Amino acid sequence: MERYQEIERSIIKKFRKSIWCKFTNAVNEYALIQPGDHIAVCISGGKDSMLCAKLLQEIKRHGKFDFGLEFIVMDPGYNEKNRRQIEENARILNIPIRVFESEIFSVVEHMEDSPCYLCARMRRGYLYNFARQLGCNKIALGHHFDDVIETTMMSLLYSGQIKSMMPKLHSSNFPGMELIRPMYLIKEADIIAWKNYNQLTFIQCACRFTENLTKEDPNTSSKRKEMKDLIEQLRKVSPFIDSNIFRGSHNVKLDTMIGWEHQGVKHSFLEYYDK
C-alpha cells in the first residue's frame, strides 16, 4: 500500500469519528456541495488546507456527489524551503496541485498599518480570480471549529459585536462565486493528531512580516493567539465551553437582543417593544 493510501485509510478508519464524520456532517448540514459544482481547494501549505484537500478527494472518490475539484496553491512569495515543502507534501499526499505566483508578500512587507488584513484580502482576490479562470464556482478553505469560536470571541471582546465565521457565503466581489468551509466542525486538536499519526510536517505561517516580528520581539502574539490561549483556559474550567461558544451562534434569541443588524440595516428592540 502506498503511503498516501495509508494516510487516506487513517482518515476513514482511525479518525472516522473525529474527522471524517464531522466533515461529512458539515457538508450535509450546511449544504456545502451540490451536484455539478466545480470547487477550487485553496492550499496554503499548512495542515488544515492539506487535510481539507484530502477530505474532498475522499468524498469525491466515494461518489456521493458528482462534482469537480481543482487544487490550487498561490505562491505569494514563499522562500525556497517553504515552496519545496508544499510541493513535497502534495506529492506524499497524492494531491495534483496547480501553483501560480503573486507578489503579495513584497507588497505588504513594508506596510505599517494592517498588513495582515491587506494580505488576507489580496490573497482572497487572487484565489477567487484564478479559481474562476479554471471554471470553478466555489472555493474551499481549511478553516476549522477552533477558527470559528476564536473569531466569535474576537468579535465580542475586541469589536463589541456578536459575529461568527459562516460555513459558506457568496462572494460580493466575484458574482457567481461562493466560499465554503468543509472543516467547520473539526477541532484543531484532531487535525494535529492526524498529522502526528501520519508523521507529516507542514509549513507554519510563512509570512515575511510575522517572521520579522518574531525576530524583533519573540513575545509578540496576535489577537487570535490570545483567543486561542483564553479558550484553552476555559476548556480547563469546563470541556463543554468551546461547544457552547460554537452553538451560541446557532441559537441566537432575538427577543433578548438590544440591537441587531440584518443586510446592513440596524434594528433596535424598541421597534417591536410595544407591538
Sequence and secondary structure as in RCSB ss.txt:
>XXXX:A:sequence
MERYQEIERSIIKKFRKSIWCKFTNAVNEYALIQPGDHIAVCISGGKDSMLCAKLLQEIKRHGKFDFGLEFIVMD
PGYNEKNRRQIEENARILNIPIRVFESEIFSVVEHMEDSPCYLCARMRRGYLYNFARQLGCNKIALGHHFDDVIE
TTMMSLLYSGQIKSMMPKLHSSNFPGMELIRPMYLIKEADIIAWKNYNQLTFIQCACRFTENLTKEDPNTSSKRK
EMKDLIEQLRKVSPFIDSNIFRGSHNVKLDTMIGWEHQGVKHSFLEYYDK
>XXXX:A:secstr
  HHHHHHHHHHTTTIIIIIHHHHHHHHHTT   TT EEEEE  SSHHHHHHHHHHHHHHHTTSS  EEEEEEEE
SS  HHHHHHHHHHHHHHT  EEEEE  HHHHHTT  S HHHHHHHHHHHHHHHHHHHTT SEEE    HHHHHH
HHHHIIIIIS      SEEE SSSTT EEE TTTT  HHHHHHHHHHTT        HHHHHHHHH TT   HHH
HHHHHHHHHHHH TTHHHHHHHHTTS  GGG SEEEETTEEEEGGGTTT 
